Amino acid sequence: MIDAFNNFYKGKRILVTGHTGFKGSWLSIWLHELGAEVVGVGLEPYTEKDNFVLSKIGNKIEADIRADIRDGNKMKEIFAKYRPEIVFHLAAQPLVRLSYEIPVDTYQTNVMGTINIMEAIRATESVKVGVMITTDKCYDNKEQMRGYKEDDPLGGYDPYSSSKGACEIAIQSWRRSFFNPEDYDKCHHVSLASVRAGNVIGGGDWSRDRIIPDCIRALEAGKPIEIRNPKAVRPWEHVLEPLCGYMMLAQKMWERPTEYCEGWNFGPESESISTVWEVATELVNNFGRGELVDTSDSPSLHEANLLMLDISKVKTRLGWHPTLNIKQTMALVADWYKKYQQMDVYNLTVEEINHFVNV
Ligand SMILES: NC(=O)c1ccc[n+]([C@@H]2O[C@H](COP(=O)([O-])OP(=O)(O)OC[C@H]3O[C@@H](n4cnc5c(N)ncnc54)[C@H](O)[C@@H]3O)[C@@H](O)[C@H]2O)c1
């Protein structure tokens, strides 16, 4: 594999929370391919068709641990045993609609879980870098025509979005109180950042109420694809885009710990920001079959209509920029779902990472 990070991850001990999930499994595979010693902490995968299960990445990494991030003592034990140098915290209850059903669990996992991870970082001397994954939905959504910037007010209407806004406030507090860049070298050796990606899509995601898994389930069942929010505008991006950004950021934080410990947006270029209907249409076109049905008249829970991210900061200060346009993104998303039943999924995922790095 081409190493876009100049051997930085080779031999590094990296703890990934949420490695059994969609983004975490891709990140674990990429880090493993780069020679990192990956320690994964998460719950059981959701389905037999998840990227984590099909790729068998759990058998390849240093440690594949089932543990609940709501258990703070357990997190400290795991950190003390494996002594990670870099932490990517992705574990969460990440679904807006499910958060209306289980708001308390959503808050416990997302907010207290994040605090437990920060406390484990604080208790473990080996950790130098913590990248905390929140979301574009952490901003107070005013349905405005411009993208949110990193210093826009935090908020969130539904329990998921607001729990991630609350995570951001907690991360800011822990950074000021315990990992303050002004006290670096005097009181601690930790660089802590938060990262906010857009709507992340890619192979191996089978989550409920997400547009790509909904489309694939309908396509595989030979049923029409019901689109409940066709006009909703979202900053879509292939999973490899933010992951590449998180990894670039962690490297910069390692090298210059006091310069990058803040919040960062990782979204697509504005021309790739599209509606749910447009994205579903592009997927159907890639498959060469499928019928879309607009079900927007049925009663629905509140979900944001318009959400865009401003990525000027990450482009100018980090040198990160999106690699794929929306057509290339949808072609790569479709590629995984077209091939996963015929191909070894670990090789398929690595092939897609190589393709991405070579674009
Ligand atoms: N997928 C997206 O569009 C998107 C966009 C922006 C931000 N995010 C954020 O990225 C992260 C990963 O999202 P994803 O789409 O891969 O989600 P996912 O649901 O596929 O994976 C979530 C992971 O968290 C783990 N987890 C959940 N509750 C846990 C608990 N109590 N203890 C331990 N582990 C627990 C799961 O086992 C799984 O490994 C989340 O923090 C999410 O909020 C996702």
The ligand as an SDF file (V2000), in Angstrom:
LIG
                    3D

 44 48  0  0  0  0  0  0  0  0999 V2000
  -21.4620    7.8970    9.5580 N   0  0  0  0  0  0  0  0  0  0  0  0
  -21.6150    9.2100    9.4870 C   0  0  0  0  0  0  0  0  0  0  0  0
  -22.2400    9.7530    8.5710 O   0  0  0  0  0  0  0  0  0  0  0  0
  -20.9850   10.0990   10.5160 C   0  0  0  0  0  0  0  0  0  0  0  0
  -20.8940   11.4710   10.2530 C   0  0  0  0  0  0  0  0  0  0  0  0
  -20.2950   12.3100   11.1920 C   0  0  0  0  0  0  0  0  0  0  0  0
  -19.8220   11.7840   12.3640 C   0  0  0  0  0  0  0  0  0  0  0  0
  -19.9340   10.4430   12.6120 N   0  0  0  0  0  0  0  0  0  0  0  0
  -19.3800    9.9370   13.8760 C   0  0  0  0  0  0  0  0  0  0  0  0
  -18.3740    8.9710   13.5630 O   0  0  0  0  0  0  0  0  0  0  0  0
  -18.3580    7.9650   14.5650 C   0  0  0  0  0  0  0  0  0  0  0  0
  -18.5080    6.5920   13.9500 C   0  0  0  0  0  0  0  0  0  0  0  0
  -19.7420    6.5220   13.2430 O   0  0  0  0  0  0  0  0  0  0  0  0
  -20.1790    5.2470   12.4080 P   0  0  0  0  0  0  0  0  0  0  0  0
  -21.0260    5.7270   11.3180 O   0  0  0  0  0  0  0  0  0  0  0  0
  -19.0070    4.4300   12.1060 O   0  0  0  0  0  0  0  0  0  0  0  0
  -21.1050    4.5020   13.4750 O   0  0  0  0  0  0  0  0  0  0  0  0
  -21.3680    2.9500   13.7200 P   0  0  0  0  0  0  0  0  0  0  0  0
  -22.6930    2.8740   14.4050 O   0  0  0  0  0  0  0  0  0  0  0  0
  -21.1740    2.1630   12.4890 O   0  0  0  0  0  0  0  0  0  0  0  0
  -20.2400    2.5400   14.7580 O   0  0  0  0  0  0  0  0  0  0  0  0
  -20.3020    2.9120   16.0980 C   0  0  0  0  0  0  0  0  0  0  0  0
  -19.2490    2.1640   16.8780 C   0  0  0  0  0  0  0  0  0  0  0  0
  -19.3420    2.5730   18.2460 O   0  0  0  0  0  0  0  0  0  0  0  0
  -19.4320    1.4060   19.0520 C   0  0  0  0  0  0  0  0  0  0  0  0
  -20.2150    1.7110   20.2450 N   0  0  0  0  0  0  0  0  0  0  0  0
  -21.4720    2.1910   20.3250 C   0  0  0  0  0  0  0  0  0  0  0  0
  -21.8430    2.3030   21.5960 N   0  0  0  0  0  0  0  0  0  0  0  0
  -20.7800    1.8910   22.3480 C   0  0  0  0  0  0  0  0  0  0  0  0
  -20.5410    1.7600   23.7310 C   0  0  0  0  0  0  0  0  0  0  0  0
  -21.4610    2.0990   24.6390 N   0  0  0  0  0  0  0  0  0  0  0  0
  -19.3380    1.2820   24.1430 N   0  0  0  0  0  0  0  0  0  0  0  0
  -18.4010    0.9170   23.2350 C   0  0  0  0  0  0  0  0  0  0  0  0
  -18.5710    1.0280   21.9110 N   0  0  0  0  0  0  0  0  0  0  0  0
  -19.7410    1.5100   21.4750 C   0  0  0  0  0  0  0  0  0  0  0  0
  -20.0930    0.3620   18.1930 C   0  0  0  0  0  0  0  0  0  0  0  0
  -19.8450   -0.9450   18.6930 O   0  0  0  0  0  0  0  0  0  0  0  0
  -19.4260    0.6410   16.8580 C   0  0  0  0  0  0  0  0  0  0  0  0
  -18.1650    0.0290   16.8450 O   0  0  0  0  0  0  0  0  0  0  0  0
  -19.4650    8.3230   15.5540 C   0  0  0  0  0  0  0  0  0  0  0  0
  -18.9050    9.0410   16.6170 O   0  0  0  0  0  0  0  0  0  0  0  0
  -20.3770    9.2040   14.7430 C   0  0  0  0  0  0  0  0  0  0  0  0
  -21.1320   10.0600   15.5490 O   0  0  0  0  0  0  0  0  0  0  0  0
  -20.4990    9.5850   11.7120 C   0  0  0  0  0  0  0  0  0  0  0  0
  1  2  1  0
  2  3  2  0
  2  4  1  0
  4  5  1  0
  4 44  2  0
  5  6  2  0
  6  7  1  0
  7  8  2  0
  8  9  1  0
  8 44  1  0
  9 10  1  0
  9 42  1  0
 10 11  1  0
 11 12  1  0
 11 40  1  0
 12 13  1  0
 13 14  1  0
 14 15  2  0
 14 16  1  0
 14 17  1  0
 17 18  1  0
 18 19  2  0
 18 20  1  0
 18 21  1  0
 21 22  1  0
 22 23  1  0
 23 24  1  0
 23 38  1  0
 24 25  1  0
 25 26  1  0
 25 36  1  0
 26 27  1  0
 26 35  1  0
 27 28  2  0
 28 29  1  0
 29 30  1  0
 29 35  2  0
 30 31  1  0
 30 32  2  0
 32 33  1  0
 33 34  2  0
 34 35  1  0
 36 37  1  0
 36 38  1  0
 38 39  1  0
 40 41  1  0
 40 42  1  0
 42 43  1  0
M  CHG  2   8   1  16  -1
M  END
$$$$
